[in-house]
């Protein structure tokens, strides 16, 4: 992810931290506002591996957010995407777990453009329920681009036909 000399890599890392700072500092309402202002990525925009960062989780007090993010970051590293094989088709991917240098493929998913359950506008959905039963049938992520190569995701669970946000996270190259 970070190339070049040590100085160049440090500069790239500082730029990455600076880009995430507004998202990391935002509360739930701020994240939702930024997410709503974002633009839907195209179906084939995301390809390859993206680093993930948990930003907010339902039920966790703001004072514990850094600890929760650190603990969750020990397990979840991000997502890997494959573009759709043909126009209008579904993309594929999986969550990256345990180690960024040697990621372990986690829960697989299917991606497609759909109407958001949050605001009805178009989003790129990450659907974990395709071909599965149980809990994952009702879970999906909705992604919006909030900057160049920076995506804000909302993880939702479908409760009685209504999507409820469980967490917000960021993805970036």
Secondary structure, DSSP 4 states (H G I P E B T S, - for coil): ---SSHHHHHHHHHHHHHHHHHHHH--HHHHHHHHHHSBPPPTTT--EEEEEEEEEETT--GGGHHHHHHHHHTTEEEEEEE--SSTT--EEEEEEES-STTPEEEEEEEEEEEE-TTTSSEEEEEES-TT--GGGGGEEEEEEEEETTEEEEEEEEEETTEEEEEEEEEEE-
